[in-house]
Each structure stands twice: as C-alpha cells, then as structure tokens.
Amino acid sequence: MSHHYIQFENVHYRYPNGYEALNGVSFRITHGDKVALIGANGAGKSTLILHTNGLLLASEGEVNVGDIPICKKTLPLI
C-alpha cells in the first residue's frame, strides 16, 4: 500500500463555543486522486483542512497523513 495518502477515520471536532464542525468524517485520498472540497459557509471545510497539518486536533477519531498519525505526540515542538 502506498504511503502517499490522507485519511480521516470517524473524525469529530467541536469548537470551544460548542459548535460541532466535524461529526464522524471518514474518507481516504490517495496519490493521484482528484478531489474538491465544497460546501456552504460554516460547513467545516477550513476545519477539515486545519486537521491535515495539526493546527487543529480531532477530539475523536484519527487523521493520518501517510503513515503518520496527526496527534500531539507526532507534531514537532513549537
């Protein structure tokens, strides 16, 4: 299996004000796939993208980029 992928597995995220932006999001994008992220304002598009680089961390579920899970343990210290 290729290590060139982004995978969300049952990802949930709720902002501190209580707004639930992601609720059980699951998908896998592999090398060569073409995708579009569309939706209304407030639908969670930016929140989803912020999870791919660790600027936001899932409250439930798992985000993987390649073979690396995106979590506090794997992010570099800032």
C-alpha positions, 0 to 999 in steps of 0.5 A: 500500500502506498504511503502517499495518502490522507485519511480521516477515520470517524473524525469529530471536532467541536469548537470551544463555543460548542459548535460541532464542525466535524461529526464522524468524517471518514474518507481516504485520498490517495496519490493521484486522486482528484478531489474538491472540497465544497460546501456552504459557509460554516460547513467545516471545510477550513476545519477539515483542512486545519486537521491535515497539518495539526493546527487543529486536533480531532477530539475523536477519531484519527487523521493520518497523513501517510503513515503518520498519525496527526496527534500531539505526540507526532507534531514537532515542538513549537 
